């Protein structure tokens, strides 16, 4: 036997509103928690994989610039302003190269070993270009030329490996981004389905429906000027 029809209109309306509000609040909390989790995962993804890929791409450009700037020292005479500017450009490229590689390694700890191997290869190139710079600064062109050729040989092996790694990261990032989008869409769908099922399968759904019908009938009666029974 239903107990809801014995309630007053205000109580019956509350019987309608309270479960609905409870379900709504629960749905909002669920969706908020899911989105917070997705946002945190996406932030970690951007701060890790995306950051590392960008830094390695810049580092590969700086690796080319290091060798190029070292070549700019070669034709200038010792003590000339042109050689001093070339040496400054070389140092700036070298510092940026090592900075971006170290930053990429720190941003992606699970791939740090591979990035470290690139970093060590870059340091080997820099060690040789340092020799070329020192030789060029004292007008020892033959030594500088030999060092630059050696640096070119190392770069010819290292740069394709770095670029292949960057391309692989780009593909992985695209795949992961699609997966996060799918997860977000699934969160929305599951939240809506959960709220719908909760309302549809609620233990008081029949009471709520009967209460709503009875409340509606009593409101019609009130509008006609009659006084309903309590």
C-alpha positions as CSV (number, residue, x, y, z in Angstrom):
1,X,0.0,0.0,0.0
2,X,1.4,3.4,-1.0
3,X,2.0,5.9,1.7
4,X,2.7,8.9,-0.5
5,X,-1.0,9.7,-1.4
6,X,-1.5,10.4,2.3
7,X,0.9,13.4,2.2
8,X,0.0,17.0,1.6
9,X,0.7,18.6,-1.7
10,X,3.9,20.3,-0.6
11,X,5.2,17.0,0.8
12,X,4.3,15.2,-2.4
13,X,6.2,17.9,-4.5
14,X,9.2,17.4,-2.2
15,X,9.0,13.7,-2.8
16,X,9.3,14.5,-6.5
17,X,12.1,17.0,-6.1
18,X,14.4,15.5,-3.5
19,X,15.2,12.2,-5.4
20,X,15.6,14.1,-8.6
21,X,17.9,16.6,-7.0
22,X,19.9,13.8,-5.4
23,X,20.3,12.0,-8.7
24,X,21.3,15.3,-10.4
25,X,23.8,16.1,-7.7
26,X,25.3,12.6,-7.9
27,X,25.5,12.9,-11.7
28,X,27.3,16.3,-11.4
29,X,29.8,14.9,-8.9
30,X,30.5,11.9,-11.1
31,X,31.0,14.0,-14.2
32,X,33.1,16.5,-12.3
33,X,35.4,13.8,-10.9
34,X,35.7,12.1,-14.3
35,X,36.6,15.4,-16.0
36,X,39.1,16.3,-13.3
37,X,40.7,12.9,-13.9
38,X,40.7,13.4,-17.7
39,X,42.1,17.0,-17.3
40,X,44.9,15.8,-15.1
41,X,45.8,13.0,-17.5
42,X,45.7,15.5,-20.4
43,X,47.9,18.0,-18.5
44,X,50.5,15.3,-17.8
45,X,50.3,14.2,-21.4
46,X,51.0,17.8,-22.7
47,X,53.6,18.5,-20.0
48,X,55.4,15.2,-20.7
49,X,55.1,13.8,-24.2
50,X,54.3,17.1,-26.0
51,X,57.0,19.0,-24.1
52,X,59.7,16.4,-24.8
53,X,58.8,16.2,-28.5
54,X,59.0,20.0,-29.0
55,X,62.3,20.3,-27.1
56,X,63.9,17.5,-29.1
57,X,62.7,19.1,-32.4
58,X,64.4,22.4,-31.3
59,X,67.4,20.5,-30.1
60,X,67.9,18.8,-33.5
61,X,67.8,22.3,-35.1
62,X,70.4,23.5,-32.6
63,X,72.6,20.5,-33.4
64,X,72.7,21.6,-37.1
65,X,73.3,25.2,-36.0
66,X,76.3,24.2,-33.8
67,X,78.1,22.7,-36.8
68,X,77.1,25.6,-39.0
69,X,78.3,28.2,-36.5
70,X,81.6,26.3,-36.1
71,X,82.1,26.6,-39.8
72,X,81.6,30.3,-39.6
73,X,84.7,30.6,-37.4
74,X,86.8,28.8,-40.1
75,X,87.2,31.6,-42.7
76,X,87.9,34.4,-40.2
77,X,91.3,35.5,-38.9
78,X,92.2,35.3,-35.3
79,X,91.3,38.3,-33.3
80,X,88.9,39.7,-35.9
81,X,85.4,41.0,-34.8
82,X,83.8,38.5,-37.3
83,X,85.4,35.6,-35.5
84,X,84.3,36.9,-32.1
85,X,80.7,37.2,-33.3
86,X,80.9,33.7,-34.8
87,X,82.3,32.3,-31.6
88,X,79.4,34.0,-29.6
89,X,76.8,32.5,-32.0
90,X,78.4,29.1,-31.6
91,X,78.4,29.2,-27.8
92,X,74.7,30.3,-27.8
93,X,73.7,27.4,-30.1
94,X,75.7,24.9,-28.1
95,X,74.1,26.0,-24.8
96,X,70.6,25.9,-26.3
97,X,71.3,22.4,-27.7
98,X,72.3,20.9,-24.4
99,X,69.5,22.8,-22.5
100,X,66.7,21.5,-24.7
101,X,68.0,17.9,-24.7
102,X,68.3,18.0,-20.9
103,X,64.8,19.5,-20.6
104,X,63.3,16.8,-22.9
105,X,64.9,14.1,-20.8
106,X,63.5,15.5,-17.6
107,X,60.0,15.9,-19.1
108,X,59.9,12.2,-20.2
109,X,61.5,10.0,-17.5
110,X,60.2,6.8,-19.0
111,X,62.2,7.6,-22.2
112,X,65.1,9.2,-20.5
113,X,67.6,6.4,-21.4
114,X,67.0,7.0,-25.2
115,X,67.1,10.7,-24.9
116,X,70.3,10.5,-22.8
117,X,71.9,8.5,-25.7
118,X,71.0,11.4,-28.1
119,X,72.4,13.8,-25.5
120,X,75.7,11.9,-25.3
121,X,75.9,11.9,-29.1
122,X,75.3,15.6,-29.2
123,X,78.0,16.2,-26.6
124,X,80.4,14.1,-28.7
125,X,79.7,16.4,-31.6
126,X,80.1,19.5,-29.4
127,X,83.4,18.2,-28.2
128,X,84.7,18.0,-31.7
129,X,83.3,21.4,-32.8
130,X,85.0,22.9,-29.7
131,X,88.3,21.6,-31.1
132,X,87.4,23.1,-34.5
133,X,86.6,26.4,-32.9
134,X,89.8,26.5,-30.9
135,X,91.9,25.6,-34.0
136,X,90.1,28.2,-36.1
137,X,90.7,30.9,-33.4
138,X,94.4,30.4,-33.7
139,X,94.3,30.2,-37.5
140,X,95.1,26.4,-37.6
141,X,92.8,25.9,-40.6
142,X,93.8,22.3,-41.3
143,X,93.1,21.1,-37.8
144,X,89.8,23.0,-37.8
145,X,88.8,21.6,-41.2
146,X,89.6,18.0,-40.1
147,X,87.5,18.4,-36.9
148,X,84.5,19.9,-38.8
149,X,84.5,16.9,-41.2
150,X,84.6,14.5,-38.3
151,X,81.6,16.4,-36.7
152,X,79.7,16.2,-40.0
153,X,80.2,12.5,-40.0
154,X,78.8,12.1,-36.5
155,X,75.9,14.4,-37.3
156,X,75.1,12.4,-40.4
157,X,74.4,9.4,-38.2
158,X,72.9,11.1,-35.1
159,X,70.4,13.5,-36.8
160,X,68.4,10.8,-38.7
161,X,68.0,8.8,-35.4
162,X,66.7,11.9,-33.6
163,X,64.3,12.7,-36.4
164,X,63.0,9.1,-36.5
165,X,62.4,9.4,-32.7
166,X,60.6,12.7,-33.1
167,X,58.4,11.2,-35.9
168,X,57.6,8.2,-33.6
169,X,56.7,10.6,-30.8
170,X,54.4,12.6,-33.1
171,X,52.5,9.4,-34.1
172,X,52.2,8.3,-30.5
173,X,51.0,11.7,-29.4
174,X,48.3,11.7,-32.1
175,X,47.2,8.2,-31.0
176,X,47.1,9.2,-27.4
177,X,45.2,12.4,-28.1
178,X,42.5,10.4,-29.9
179,X,42.3,8.0,-27.0
180,X,41.8,10.9,-24.6
181,X,39.1,12.3,-26.8
182,X,37.4,8.9,-26.8
183,X,37.7,8.7,-23.1
184,X,36.1,12.1,-22.7
185,X,33.2,11.1,-24.9
186,X,32.8,7.9,-23.0
187,X,32.7,9.8,-19.8
188,X,29.8,12.0,-21.1
189,X,27.9,9.0,-22.4
190,X,28.3,6.9,-19.2
191,X,27.3,9.8,-17.0
192,X,24.1,10.4,-19.0
193,X,23.3,6.7,-19.0
194,X,24.0,6.4,-15.3
195,X,21.7,9.2,-14.4
196,X,19.0,7.9,-16.7
197,X,19.2,4.4,-15.3
198,X,19.2,5.7,-11.8
199,X,16.0,7.6,-12.3
200,X,14.4,4.7,-14.3
201,X,15.4,2.0,-11.8
202,X,14.9,4.1,-8.6
203,X,13.1,2.3,-5.7
204,X,10.6,5.1,-5.5
205,X,9.9,5.7,-9.2
206,X,6.4,4.3,-9.0
207,X,5.7,6.4,-5.8
208,X,7.1,9.5,-7.5
209,X,4.9,9.0,-10.6
210,X,1.8,8.4,-8.5
211,X,2.7,11.3,-6.2
212,X,3.1,13.5,-9.3
213,X,-0.3,12.5,-10.7
214,X,-2.0,13.0,-7.3
215,X,-0.3,16.4,-6.8
216,X,-1.4,17.4,-10.2
217,X,-5.0,16.5,-9.6
218,X,-5.0,18.4,-6.3
219,X,-3.6,21.5,-7.9
220,X,-6.3,21.4,-10.5
221,X,-8.9,21.1,-7.7
222,X,-7.4,24.1,-5.9
223,X,-7.5,26.1,-9.1
224,X,-11.2,25.3,-9.4
225,X,-11.8,26.7,-5.8
226,X,-12.3,23.4,-4.0
227,X,-10.5,22.4,-0.9
228,X,-8.8,19.0,-1.1
229,X,-8.6,16.6,1.8
230,X,-5.3,16.7,3.7
